[in-house]
Amino acid sequence: MSLDPVRRPTLAAEVLSTLRRQITEGAWPVGGRIPPEPELMRQLGVARGTVREAVRALAHAGLLEVRQGDGTYVRAASELSGAVQRLYADRAATELFDVRAALEGKAAFLAATRATDEDLAALAEALGRRAAAWEARDFEGWVGADWDFHTRVVDASGNTLLAELYRNLTEPLRTSMAEFWDRPGFDGADPAGHEDLLTALRDQDPAEAARQAGSNIDATAEWHSSTS
C-alpha cells in the first residue's frame, strides 16, 4: 500500500494556526476585538485574501464573530466552546443545568479527597469576594467570583479533562447568570450549595460534597423555571 506524499501546510493554514494560538492562549481574550485586517496583514506579512480566509475559517469554527462595520471579535477560546455556545443557543436552560449537575457533582465528589489546603483557602477567598460583590451590587464582580468558585472546585478534582470540559461552558454560564441578576427573589448571597459545599470539602465527605453541588444547581434550576 502506497502513502500519499506529505505536503507542506498552505500559507492560509499557517496563518489560521497563528490566529488560533492567539485566541487559545488568551492573547486575544473572549469578547475582545482582534486587530483589523491591515494590521494583521502587516504583522503576518501576507495578503488580505489569506487573512480573510483564516478569519472565515475561525468564524465558522465558532472562535470568531465578524460584525460588519464594527470589526471581528473573539467569541470563544476553543472550537468546543464555540460549539457549546451554538448548541446552547437552541436549547432550553434546563439542559445546561443537567450538564452542570453531572460535571460539578462528580468534580465535588473527587475534590473532597483531593483538594489541598491551598485549594480550600482559594475557595474561601472566592466566596468572600462573591458575598462582597453581591452587597455592592457589583454584577461583574459577583459573576467572576461565583465562576471562580465553581471552576476551582472542578480544578480541585484533579481531573484535567473534566476541568477542560467544564471551562467550555464559560460563556453559556455567564449568559445564564446575567438572566438571574435582576429577577425578583434571586439571592446571590445565599450560602446554600456554596459555603455548605466548602464545609463538605473540608470534612473530606465525597457524598455530601456531591449532594451539595447537585442541590445548589437543582435549586437554581427550580427557581429559574418558576420565574421564566
N, C-alpha and C positions, 0 to 999 in steps of 0.2 A: 504494500500500500504506500503510495507516494504522499508527501506532505506539500501543502501549498507554501510558496516562498513567504518568508517573513518580511513584511513591508514596514518601512518607517512611518510612524504616525503622520497624518496630514498636519499642515500648519494650523488649520482650524481646530483640530483635536488638541494640539498643544496649547492653543490659546484657551480653549474650553477648560482644559485641565488646570491652567493657571488661574482662571477666574473662579473655578470651583474651589480651589485651595484657599483663595482669599475669603471665600464665604465660610467654608467648613472650619477654618482655623480662627474665625472671628475677626479678621482684619476689616471685613465689611459686616457690621452687625445686622441682625434681623431688624427690619423696619427702617434701616438707613438707605440713603441713595448712593449708588455706586458712581464712580467718576463718569463724566459724559464721554461720548464716543471720541471726540478729538483727543481728549486726554489719554484714553485707553490706547488709541492708535499711536500716540507719541511714545507712551511708556513701553508698549509691546513691540513697536516697530513694524506694524502690519497695516494692511489696507482696511478701509471701512467695511468692505464686504466680509472680511474674515471676522472682524469684531461682531458684526451683526449676526453672522451665522452662529457663533458661540453663544451670544446672548439669547438668540431664539431657542437654542437647544436647552439652555438652562431655564428659560421661562417655561418651556414645555415640560421640563422635569419638575417644575414647581418651586425652584430655588429663587427665581427672579420674577418680578412683575413689571411689565413695561406699561407706563402710564403716558399716553400720548400727550405731548405738550408739557409734560412735567419732568420726566426722567425715568430711570429704571431703578427699582427698589428691591432690596433683599426680602424675600417672602419667607424663606425657611433656610435652616442651616444644613439640611441634608435632603436627599431625594425622598427618604422615608417620611421625614417631617412634612414635606410638601404633599406627599400622597395622603398622609393622615389628614391634613387640612382640607384637601379636596373631598375626601370621604366624609369628614365631619360636617362639611357644608350641606350635605344632602342627607344627614342622619339626625334622628332625634337626640336630644341631650342625654336621654336615659342610656343610650348606647355608650356614650363616653363615660358615664358613671359606672357602668358594668365593667368596662375595661380598667378603669382606675381601681375598682374594688379588687379585681383579680391581681393586678400588679402590686398595689400597695399592701394588700393583705399578705401576700407571700413575702414581700420585702420586709414588712414589720415582723413577721414570724422569724425570718432569718436574722434580722438585726438584733433581736432580743438576746441572742447568744454570741453575736459577732461585733456589736457596737463597742468602740473603745471609749475611754474616758474623754478623749478629745471630741469624739462624735457626740457624746451626751452633752458636753459643755456647749458645743456649737448649736445643738438643737434647742437648748435652753435659751441661748442668746437670740436665736431666731424668733422664738416665742415672745421674748421680751420686746423685740422690735415690732412684732405683729401687734401686740396689745397697745403699744405706744402710738403706732400709726393709726389704729382704729380710734383712739381717743382724740387724736389730732385731725381726724377725718382726712388723712393723707392716703388717697386711693393707691397711688403708685407704690408708696412705701409699704402699705398693707399687702398688696398683691406680691411684691417682691419678697417680703418676709415670709408670707404663707407658702409661696412656691419654694423658697429656700428650705423651709422646714420639711416639706414633703420630699423634696429631692434628696435632702441629707438623710432622711430615713431610708430611702431607697439605696443611696450610696453605702450606708452602714450595713446593708445586707451582704456586702462583699461580692455580689454577683454583677460583674461589669456589663454583661449582656442585658440583664434586666434593667440596669441603670440607663443604658443607652436607649433601649426601647421606651422607657418612661420619659426620657428627655424629649423624645419626638412628639410628645403630647403638649409641649410647652405652649404653643400658640393657641390651640383649641381650648386649653385650660384657662389661659389668660382671658380669652374671649368670654368664656362662660362665667368667670369671676366678675367681669365687668357688668354682666347682666344682673348679678346678685346685689351689687353695692347699694343701690338706692331703693331697693324693694322694701316695702313696709314689713317690719318684723324680722328682718335679717340682722343677726347679731354676730359681727365679725370678731368679737372678743370672746365668744363662747369657748370655754376651756374644754368642753367635751370633745373627745377624739383627738385632742392635741396635748394638753397637759396630762390627761389621763393616759394617753399613748406613751408619753415620755416616762411616766411613772412605771408603766409595764416594762419598758425597755430597761430602766434602771433596776427593776426587780428581776430581770432576765426571765420573764414569763412569756414564752412564744405564743401560747394560745391566747392569752389576754391581750398581747400586743396586736395580734391579727384581728381579734374581736373589736378592739378599739378602732383600728384603722378602717375596718369594714363598717362599723356602726356610724362613724363620722360621715362616710360617703353616703350610706343609706339615709341618714337624717337629712343631708344636703339634697339628695335626690327627691326625697319625700317633700321637703319644703319647696323645692323648685317646681315640682308637679302641682302642688296645691296653689301656687301663686301664678302659674302660667296662664 
